Amino acid sequence: MFSAGDTPPRAGIRIGDSVLDLLPVLGEQVFAEPSLNAFMTQGRARWRDVRARITELLTDERHRRGVEPALYPLSRVRLHRPFEVGDYVDFFASENHAANAGRILRPGGEALMPNWKHLPVGYHGRSGTVVPSGTPVPRPLGQRPGEGAPTFGPSRRLDFEAEVGFVVGIGSSAPIGVGAFADHVFGVFLVNDWSARDIQAWESRPLGPFLAKSFATSISPWIVPLEALDHARTGTPPQDPPPLPYLTGPGNTGFDLALEIRLNGQVVSCPPFATMYWTPAQMLAHLTVNGATTRTGDFFASGTVSGPDREQRGCLLELSWGGAEPLTLPDGSVRSFLEDGDEVTITATAPAADGNRLGFGEVTGRILPSGC
């Protein structure tokens, strides 16, 4: 969603360094809505038809005169959160990330918990603090582990997590099998699930994430339609033991997305999404198998995307090995965790039908001091 000048937010498509205003070129009121939710409820056939029409308008010379006045330079528009968020679930689907976190947090113990290879582990997040890219992130307060007793104050181990999100276009009151994934998921976007590792370490005994995760989750302003990612579909790493039947079936593929993380403009990691152990279709199948309903605007995220190599780790917890091996940035500065003023930007690309790379835009956030 974008706005130009004093106009209200409306739907647009990014074309290079421009934004195409869909309302005048398609002439449908649904694209004047301040979010994509109303359009997403129209279903997969409608999504496909609109995408085909836009492709025609952009590639057929006969339509140039009608399209050009609806193009706005990206530098002159304001970008907004692309959909109204319903429920939010965050998974833990990368074996590399899960194993690294286990080795850091449970030295000498098993890297993976016994259930990890039997189900996509996840938790229900807080939709009220899902914010659009560019929103500053104040350093959160909370209890931290201390000598004999906890202390209270700003997180000292603030982290980013490079993730990929999937937004539900068509909800369901019944379980969604892996083969029905494309009938329900509208598109894909980028997520930074900010994490306060010291608060998390104290409060996650024995339950899952709470204040360490609920203060902010940043999402990118652009949604890449699932239909646009057919050429990015790829095989998945071997799953051993074999998943239970409800986690198997046709359409259960991975996606060949190449992420890049920049800290203060400097590349610190390039995680590959193709290495994820659990697929997005399996995540959605597990999310709904108990009868949990889904609605338009619900989304789920992959959890931190990490590859097998150090330069492919998707968070500072891994990149600095829990602070024991501080990360040296290209400019010579050193980080174990985020400092006030640090800016994190996550981008991604995927193979496109024309042989080029399809961009996802970016999700960016800057850390402010606590209380700002």
Buried (B, 14 or more C-beta within 10 A) or exposed (E): BBBBEEEEBBBBBBBEEBBBBBBBBBEEEBBBBBBBBBBBBBBBEBBEEBBEEBEEBBEEEEEEEEBEEBBBEBEEBBBBBBBBBBBBBBBBBBBBBBBBBBBBBEEEEEBBBEEBBEBBBBBBBBBEBBBBBBBEBBBBBBBBBEEEEBEEEBBBBBBBBBBBBBBBBBBBEEBBBBBBBBBBBBBBBBBBBBBBBBBBBBBBEEEBBBBBBBBBBBBBBBBBBBBBBEBBBBEBBEBEEEBEEBBBBEBBBBBBBBBBBBBBEEBBBBBBBBBBBBBBBBBBBBBBBEEBEBBBBBBBBBBBBBBEEBEBBBBBBBBBBBBEEBBEBEEEBEBBBBEBEBBBBBBBBBBBEEEEEBBBBBBBBBBEEBEE
